[in-house]
């Protein structure tokens, strides 16, 4: 059963829509800024989403605002109404920050007086991403939020794929979102994984990651269902693989065995050999460990000539949104036949035996891979395809 | 999909013997903790005792982990051990799915303590990495060397139901040979405060699952319940989880997961199957958003033992037929029913493993 991507919506520092993002990629634009006092007193480069998302809304988290924005674009591009009542719709979305009750004012008040305002709790309890989206569109099928750290939304797409293939629903809203927040800025800072300059994924002189924010939503549909309602969509999710390192809470397994398993499983599910992959949109966070382990595995599976890029040089690391955004970027690149320069990459790291693209590059294959690695040792791989 | 092994950590102890004992014993008074902002300044709770979470063998790789993770690792490890399959399973094909409503919130607040006390630049990296929702799943994978897919899922009402659906797809797709699926939620001090202010506490310490009240009362609880799920029936198996929701024939018991956490439980009245005896063990486990996992454990145990445990609190204003421990007729099916705050209902059907197959 072929599972089509019938709609896509993206929002990140790279752009507020698919069109805007592709324009930014083509121009090599990196919309990097600095943390503001409203987000964190620590000064780091970040990839913040500009525009209408600057207004705080006490009734709705910023993550949810970003997600609804991407959802609206995805539904519109799929030619679906905003109310999906009556259809067999599942919702599977990933996040990290939005899953936690981590409101600083609430907690500071609790610590100080033993009493805390309950409004942040009410907002939190309305803010489970999948539940909120299901309510918004009237979805009545399976509904769950994946909290698998940085692979959350890649896994969400994989879960959605499984739901449709097992007949649990006809259409899945899959993806994820995350916002810039004081908590992960403190946390990643404590782990000393931030770069003080714009990140340089896969570069020999990379110093670490920059955080970003955003949301990505894919509408997945069984081909038969999509065609029945007149959709002409042709991109599809061909395979999904996932495996755990079972090694360390925060560090990738040095031999990359878990990632390799996930990639090979995704290829097997797609029914294609490794040489069919035209390019890899890598997780590429720009940390020393991630890029070395990931690049080594990619070379082992695909050979050193495989075209590799990381789009985190345009978006920053958007945590729970990253997998979905990068799956969407991968699909768009397959559709349009080009991948952007891997922003920030200049000098080859001799310890990483793959070819990272320095400029906009034509691609002609039918399949591409998007990889995600995460805290907890999670590894996820998505094979995305286009018709011949 | 079959339940090949179970592991539980609750306020009543750890393991299947503790579950049996708790179901046999029925209701016991909850602890009372001081909570500011509540009418009485106190809150009844069912909390896991600290000594329950001591195990220097199982927790050796999780020795730095928090309570949330410890509960999950112990329950998951026990489920695998209980199945008797630990030595024969290919660990690269063992999946892990952790369901939680609220995640390791106590560690999140501990991390916020670090920010408030020491500033943004001097927080603990350990507290941060353990505050991430999937830390427990990671520790389970490391402890049991499970290298299949590992997912943590969240939903405020039906996280465990969704995890079960997911495990079914993983087994159906051939992605795994077995899946450890379970739920975990903890009751930290801040959550006690929130529960005390947002929910009505049971003044007499008794959750009343059959009251169907418009203002239900709760006794917040915590714990973890895990299940080793396999495609095929195994020798030590408990029950089969059925696909779909059609009511099977035969001796059925309906477990109502009415625990007082819904704002209005009157809707449970419409979920009761005519003529089917009902029961509910929330008074044993406490009120939990992920409480269905504990009820599935109780139901699976009853199907395996062919035994009905009495409802621990029998207040029954609607005159429902209650499950009778003296009923010795075959117990073929258990239906676990849970309703969310909006009145939506999810059901899980368990079936007895046919004699001769176990």
Interface residues (C-beta under 8 A of the other chain):
Chain A: X40 X41 X42 X96 X99 X100 X101 X102 X104 X107 X108 X110 X111 X113 X114 X115 X116 X118 X121 X125 X128 X130 X131 X142 X143 X144 X145 X146 X147 X148 X149 X155 X159 X162 X163 X165 X166 X168 X182 X183 X185 X186 X187 X188 X189 X190 X191 X242 X243 X244 X245 X246 X247 X248 X249 X250 X257 X258 X261 X265 X374 X375 X376 X377 X378
Chain B: X36 X37 X91 X92 X96 X100 X102 X103 X105 X108 X109 X111 X112 X113 X114 X115 X116 X119 X120 X121 X123 X124 X125 X128 X129 X130 X131 X132 X133 X134 X135 X137 X138 X139 X141 X142 X144 X145 X146 X147 X148 X149 X150 X151 X152 X153 X154 X155 X156 X158 X159 X162 X163 X165 X166 X168 X169 X170 X172 X173 X175 X190 X193 X194 X197 X198
